Amino acid sequence: MAVPETDGWVYEGYEPVDGQSYVCSAYVAALLREGGIFGDIEINATEFTPGDISDLNIFDDNGDDRPDVCIGADPKLPYC
């Protein structure tokens, strides 16, 4: 039977790497969660894949609100 991995699982007996384990996309999702990007939404970071991370719509892409320094640095980039 398969059980989805959940945040906070601690792996033991694999010296010297005992402790929590994250693949790259899960690590990024955990950082975004701890940074407040998801607000009050509860997420399990270990369920995120690289595709999930790249599909997140977390950037403000309203070009009108970008500071002049951002527009000057890259006029075509829709976020700062």
C-alpha positions as a Markdown table, in Angstrom:
| # | Residue | x | y | z |
|---|---|---|---|---|
| 1 | Met | 0.0 | 0.0 | 0.0 |
| 2 | Ala | 1.3 | 3.5 | -0.9 |
| 3 | Val | 1.1 | 6.3 | 1.6 |
| 4 | Pro | 1.9 | 9.9 | 0.4 |
| 5 | Glu | 4.9 | 11.4 | 2.2 |
| 6 | Thr | 3.9 | 14.3 | 4.4 |
| 7 | Asp | 5.9 | 17.3 | 5.6 |
| 8 | Gly | 7.8 | 16.7 | 8.8 |
| 9 | Trp | 8.6 | 13.0 | 8.3 |
| 10 | Val | 11.9 | 12.3 | 9.9 |
| 11 | Tyr | 14.1 | 9.6 | 8.4 |
| 12 | Glu | 16.4 | 7.7 | 10.7 |
| 13 | Gly | 19.1 | 5.1 | 10.2 |
| 14 | Tyr | 20.6 | 6.7 | 7.1 |
| 15 | Glu | 23.7 | 8.3 | 8.7 |
| 16 | Pro | 24.8 | 11.0 | 8.0 |
| 17 | Val | 21.6 | 12.2 | 6.4 |
| 18 | Asp | 19.1 | 11.6 | 9.2 |
| 19 | Gly | 16.3 | 14.1 | 9.4 |
| 20 | Gln | 13.7 | 15.6 | 7.0 |
| 21 | Ser | 14.2 | 15.1 | 3.3 |
| 22 | Tyr | 13.0 | 17.2 | 0.5 |
| 23 | Val | 13.5 | 17.0 | -3.3 |
| 24 | Cys | 14.1 | 20.3 | -5.0 |
| 25 | Ser | 10.5 | 21.2 | -5.8 |
| 26 | Ala | 9.3 | 20.2 | -2.4 |
| 27 | Tyr | 12.0 | 22.3 | -0.8 |
| 28 | Val | 10.9 | 25.4 | -2.9 |
| 29 | Ala | 7.3 | 24.8 | -2.0 |
| 30 | Ala | 8.2 | 24.6 | 1.7 |
| 31 | Leu | 10.1 | 27.9 | 1.4 |
| 32 | Leu | 7.2 | 29.6 | -0.3 |
| 33 | Arg | 4.8 | 28.3 | 2.3 |
| 34 | Glu | 7.0 | 29.5 | 5.2 |
| 35 | Gly | 7.4 | 32.9 | 3.4 |
| 36 | Gly | 3.6 | 33.3 | 3.4 |
| 37 | Ile | 3.0 | 33.0 | -0.4 |
| 38 | Phe | 0.1 | 30.6 | 0.0 |
| 39 | Gly | -1.6 | 32.7 | 2.8 |
| 40 | Asp | -4.0 | 30.6 | 4.9 |
| 41 | Ile | -4.0 | 27.7 | 2.4 |
| 42 | Glu | -2.6 | 24.5 | 4.0 |
| 43 | Ile | -0.3 | 22.7 | 1.6 |
| 44 | Asn | 1.9 | 19.6 | 1.8 |
| 45 | Ala | 5.1 | 20.7 | 0.2 |
| 46 | Thr | 6.3 | 17.1 | -0.5 |
| 47 | Glu | 3.4 | 16.7 | -3.0 |
| 48 | Phe | 4.8 | 19.5 | -5.3 |
| 49 | Thr | 6.5 | 18.5 | -8.5 |
| 50 | Pro | 8.8 | 20.8 | -10.6 |
| 51 | Gly | 5.9 | 21.4 | -13.0 |
| 52 | Asp | 3.6 | 22.4 | -10.1 |
| 53 | Ile | 6.2 | 25.0 | -9.0 |
| 54 | Ser | 6.6 | 26.5 | -12.4 |
| 55 | Asp | 2.8 | 26.6 | -12.9 |
| 56 | Leu | 2.2 | 28.7 | -9.7 |
| 57 | Asn | 0.9 | 32.1 | -10.5 |
| 58 | Ile | 2.7 | 33.9 | -7.7 |
| 59 | Phe | 4.1 | 36.9 | -9.6 |
| 60 | Asp | 2.4 | 40.2 | -10.0 |
| 61 | Asp | 2.5 | 40.4 | -13.8 |
| 62 | Asn | 0.6 | 43.7 | -14.1 |
| 63 | Gly | 3.3 | 45.7 | -15.9 |
| 64 | Asp | 1.7 | 49.0 | -15.0 |
| 65 | Asp | 2.6 | 48.6 | -11.3 |
| 66 | Arg | 6.3 | 47.9 | -11.8 |
| 67 | Pro | 8.8 | 50.5 | -10.4 |
| 68 | Asp | 10.7 | 52.5 | -13.0 |
| 69 | Val | 13.9 | 50.7 | -12.0 |
| 70 | Cys | 12.4 | 47.4 | -13.0 |
| 71 | Ile | 11.1 | 48.7 | -16.3 |
| 72 | Gly | 14.5 | 50.2 | -17.0 |
| 73 | Ala | 16.3 | 47.0 | -16.3 |
| 74 | Asp | 14.0 | 44.8 | -18.4 |
| 75 | Pro | 11.1 | 46.5 | -20.2 |
| 76 | Lys | 9.6 | 43.3 | -21.5 |
| 77 | Leu | 9.6 | 41.3 | -18.3 |
| 78 | Pro | 6.0 | 41.4 | -16.9 |
| 79 | Tyr | 7.1 | 41.3 | -13.2 |
| 80 | Cys | 9.8 | 42.9 | -11.1 |
